[in-house]
Structure formats: C-alpha cells, structure tokens
Amino acid sequence: MVDSVSQSLEKYMDVLATRQKLVASNVANVDTPGYKTQDLDFQSEFNNSLHGAGTATSQAVTGLRVKNDGNNVNLDREARLLSENSIRFTAATNLMKVQLRMLKSAIHEGQGA
C-alpha cells in the first residue's frame, strides 16, 4: 500500500523535475535566435512512467507567437508553468511526508509489541 503510493509519487516528482528543467532551459534561451520552446505532455508522461515506459520526451510547443528572430519563448507562459510546477511539487512532497510518517508510525507500533 504505502510502497505503491510512494513509487507513484516518486515517478510524479521525476516528471515534475523533467518539466522544471525544460522550463528553466526555455527561460535561459529567451534571447536565443531560432530557439523553440520545449515542453512535455505532463499527463501522458506521468501515465507512461507509471506503466514502465522510458524517460520523458520533450517536444516543441506549437501555437506560440514567433518573434522576428525565430524564437517563440513566452516568459508569461514559462512563469505560469514554474508556479504550477512548484505547487505540484509541494503537494507531492507533503503527500510523501505523510506516507513516511505512516511508515514510521507502523514501525514504532511494531517495536512495541
């Protein structure tokens, strides 16, 4: 029970970490001519990781306004994704803490018997 939930949370956090790296790369390349914004389909990547698929794959984001230099990074979009990622990571971390507290409690109860 605890193990499967913890494994799912770990995979969820791995996908969050991958997205965080992509968003950071997008922000770092905001002034790079020709750079195309990269992202991943979060839900699909998480589902894939739950079913043992390989690592998350990034893809170019379409539908963004392209500047004269060919770059399409939108800082407002990236800031929103950073905030969303932070909220998701905090929630996952809190859930993991609860799982660890439950495990610790079970261990202590077992020692008292």
Sequence and secondary structure as in RCSB ss.txt:
>XXXX:A:sequence
MVDSVSQSLEKYMDVLATRQKLVASNVANVDTPGYKTQDLDFQSEFNNSLHGAGTATSQAVTGLRVKNDGNNVNL
DREARLLSENSIRFTAATNLMKVQLRMLKSAIHEGQGA
>XXXX:A:secstr
 HHHHHHHHHHHHHHHHHHHHHHHHHHHTTTSTT   EE  HHHHHHHHHTT  S   EE  SS   TTS    H
HHHHHHHHHHHHHHHHHHHHHHHHHHHHHHHHHHHHH 
